């Protein structure tokens, strides 16, 4: 069985690697959210109009 020293020697690098992965992923997600917000600011859309267009397309597919 592993004693506390070996648990720390093996566990701490694994925890460090996982933390680095989490921070990188969080940064990537934050960057993507920023890109989406910039795109929305450049191309504002009326969400109700977009929903109406989607519903019109769906009803056209069913009857067409």
Secondary structure, 3 states (H helix, E strand, C coil): CCCHHHHHHHHHHHHHHHHHHHHHHHHHHHHHHHHHHHHHHHCCCCHHHHHHHHHHHHHHHHHC
